[in-house]
Amino acid sequence: MMLFRSLAAAALIVVTTVLPLPALAQDDEPRWSIAIHGGAGTIRREDMTPEREAAYRAALQQALDAGTRILEEGGSALDAIEAAILLMEDDPKFNAGRGAVYTWEGAHEFDASIMDGRDRDAGAVAGVTGIRHPILLARKVMTDSPHVMLAGQGAEQFAAEQGLETMPPEWFGTEARREALERMKADKLSALDVDIKFGTVGAVALDRDGNMAAGTSTGGMTGKRWGRIGDAPVIGAGTYADNRSCAVSATGWGEYFIRVGVAKSICERLLMVRNFESTSAGLRATGPGFAQILADSVMDDVKRLGGDGGIILVTAAGETLYSFNTAGMYRGRATSAGVSEVAIYADEEQPSDR
Ligand code: GLY
């Protein structure tokens, strides 16, 4: 299957480089779309109670609706993804902001990034503590500093200068995350044994002006130490947005996503195709399955190296899609075509987003 997908992706790239694609009529109404995730991993029906599952679906729908409202009203992709991520950062069910996993020393260290597809401006923070909304800090790095990535104490000093809200350590903690750290230490387990799902949050969007944005926020992996940083704040690994191709946010085993450069690889492959057709209609002409094949081929690469997780993606043509190689991924998507759905398990049917 993996081989088939890779060959299919290669074949499609070759075909589209040789054969000009027919132009399609542009839609009259500018389209918008948004996709969100709340982590991927070993998320199985048999481990869920109906109440817990309903709580996750409601939280995802709330985050999706927050982004949707902004896009419906003509707001920007950046504002839409920020609105969705803010809610998930405050929700202890997810591993970002409140409810984040514990480091080896029993602290919470956050990574986050944001990217503007218009000019590929970006902001990221790594290993920061006490910041209620790391995604807001990442956005401030993008808009109010000359840099792309700030880390640790320097980032916290910048946050204070920018007036970012802070919270005491106990505000971020939950019993379940504390128990996971203790179990990891007592039984000499790896983070993957105790992090039954990764829980990173993210959002990607296309607004009515054709602009895309991506953002990702996480507490990382249980028991991380030595200043470990995952993929979430690494532009090109956990987050990428480029109006010419797509916007991607990732969740999963960060080391592999960094090694593969997942988010940028997907956008680069889509850009290759678009380079041979100057309008978004060209990309659309290849059909809704095309972007999926390219995203799956990059995720297959992650799998081949031994990593797992998933991505969400929106294309310049307004498609929204997911690709993940885990039992489940907390996810949702909405579009101007009337789609609004959330899902958890891999086997859940995904109605067309077009
Ligand atoms: N994907 C989140 C992390 O590895 O930290």
Residues whose N, C-alpha, C, O or C-beta is under 5 A from the ligand:
A	BS01	LIG	T200 T218 G220 M221 G230 D231 A232 T251 G252 W253 G254 E255
